Amino acid sequence: MDLFLSQLLLGAYRLVEGMIYAAGGILSAILSVLSISTYRSTGLPKVKYAIGAFALLSAFLFYEYLEIQFKSVGDNPYSEIILPVLVLASIMFFFLAIVRKK
């Protein structure tokens, strides 16, 4: 009985985790589209950094969602290098959007 309960809880945990990653990915994709719209209407160069940051964040969250849903996606050893680089690049883009003068 304990094995069944632990498997049930693990399944629920993975479901919630996947939903959080999917929601974050959808939100960051929406923010990317809104940033593109803002850039087209205002022409502010700083918005380009926000577009890049939201796009990279969306790619990261989408990959994490796929990794949870399909275990074979996460078997790639390069993902252990690429995913942290995506997050770091996203943070750098946000940083540049804030501190750039023009």
N, C-alpha and C positions, 0 to 999 in steps of 0.2 A: 504494500500500500504506500509506503514511503517513497518508493521508486516512482510510482505513478504520479504522486503529488509533486515530486521534484521535477519530473518531466513536464507536467502541466504548468508549473510555475516558470520553468525555463522557456517554454513556448510563449507564455504571456509576456515575459520579459523581452523576448526577441520581437514580438509583435509591437509592443510599445516603443522599443528602441527604433524599429524600422519606421514607425509612424512619425516619430520625432525627426529623424533624418529626412524623411520625405517632406514633412511640413517645412523644415528649414530650407531644403533645396527649392521648394516651390516659392517660398517667400523671397529667397535671394534671387531667383529668376525673375520674379515680379519687380524687385528692386532694380535689377539690371535693366529691364525694359523701361521702367520709370526714369532711370538715370539717362538712358539713351534719349528719351523724349525731352528730358530737361536740357541735355546738351544741345539737341537740335534747336530748341526754342531760345536758349540763352547764349550758347556758344562759349560758355566758360570752360577754359582748358582744364581746370581742376576736376571737373565732372568726369573727364576721361579716366582719371585714376579710380574714381568710385565705380565706374563701369567695369574696369578690369578687376577690381577687388570683388565686386558682387558676382561677376562671371566665374572667377576662380573658386569662390566659396560655393557657388552653386554646383560646379563640377565636382568639388570635393564631397559635398553632401550627397549628391546623386550616386557617386561611386560607393560611398559608405552604405547607402541604402541597398544598392545592388549586391554588395558584399554580404549584407545580412540576409537578403532574400535568396541569393544563389551562392552557396558556399564555394563553388568552383571559381567564382570571380576573384575571391580573395587569395587564391593560391599562387598568384603571381608574386615572385620575390621583389620585383621592381616597385611594387606598390608601397612597400615599406620605405622607399626613398622618395617616390614621386608625391605621395600624399602629404607628408610634412612640408615638402617644398611648395605645394599648392597653398597650404595654410600660411606659410611664411611669406610667400609672394602676395597673398591677399592682405596680410597685415602691413606689408611694406607699401602697397598701393594706398591703403587707408592713411598711413602715415604721411605719404607724399601729398595726398589730397589735403591734409590739414596744414602741413608746414610750407608747402610751395608758395612763393610770393605771387607769381602770376599764373 
